[in-house]
């Protein structure tokens, strides 16, 4: 009788531990969001969103002020259309600008909000027109390599030994 009672307690403890691990894994991957705050939805269009994903953070001054709700493609303008659920307690001027940023060198991408100076605030259904697309690391590396190859080729010819030319 005593052994089965211990087995039940050990089993419950293991189940509680597994539930905690699953909760932490989902929370750290932004797959589980427990948000009871009211929100308002605004949209923004970007030429390139890079690796931005739904439920990514929207931050202003390092504080999470909202989440990416839906990412779509506008086939009329050939741009990515991003719907954002902003916390109702945070009000931003209508002329605010948004840019896609990266946490660290290779970290997750998020949307940064830079407040404007307009007296009217963003509301449900509004669209942010001032946006800056994601910086794609592969494009930067390719551009750097191309520029260094182009400038390096000219320097080698200038530094050639005059004796070798004869």
Buried (B, 14 or more C-beta within 10 A) or exposed (E): EEEEEEEEEEEEEEEEEEEEEEEEEEEEEBEEEEEEEEBBBBBBBBEBBBEBBEEBBBBBEEEEBBBBBEBEEEEEEEBBBBBBBBBEEBBBEBBBBBBBBBEEEEEBBBBBBBBBEEEEBBEEEBEBEEBBBBBEEEEEEEEEEEEEEEEEEEEEEEEEEEEEEE
